[in-house]
Amino acid sequence: MTNSFVILVDQNDSEKGIMEKMEAHQKGELHRAFSIFIFNSADELLLQKRASSKYHSGGLWTNTCCSHPAPGASITEEAEKRLFEEMGFSTNLQKIFSFIYKAELNNGLTEYEYDHVFIGTFDGIPDINPNEVEDWKFVKLEDLKQDIQEYPERYTKWFLICFPKIEQYLNHGS
């Protein structure tokens, strides 16, 4: 289900070419990605616990969904498609910002991504793909913030970087 190639980009998100996904993470090459944050009508964030079998960051809590768009595809369409593949539902997504981050992972891989961040709303029960997602929960942002402060090791590195940006966006609006 995952794309085998990622889109290499420069600091302005201009495409430079493509590279096999694992190679890009081994070499720490800047590539295009997306992150999705889904909220319910009670303003709780839907988190997923990555499947323990994932090639990195397995068993850690993270945002609702994230991945890499396929070469030549629309980022929004790829985000919508991946959300359905992982979490089993569809909803309207709105791109709210982009940013670049770099995070060293514990297995010699590097996440160096030009990340396009989307939000959406959903009040149902996800139908998770067990190959991708081990568990899920809706959580109040105040409770999440406290848990992150006490137990940061429970969360993916990129989520720890992106979550404060989401909070800032929500507090200051678009």
Buried (B, 14 or more C-beta within 10 A) or exposed (E): EEBEBBBBBEEEBEEEEBBEBEEBBBEBBBBBBBBBBBBEEEEBBBBBBBBEEBEBBBEBBBBBBBBBBBBEEEBBEBBBBBBBBBBBBEBEBEEBBBEBBEBEBEEEBBBBBBBBBBBBBBEEEBEBBEEBBBEBEBBEBEEBBEBBEEEEEBBBBBBBBBBEBBEEBBEEEE
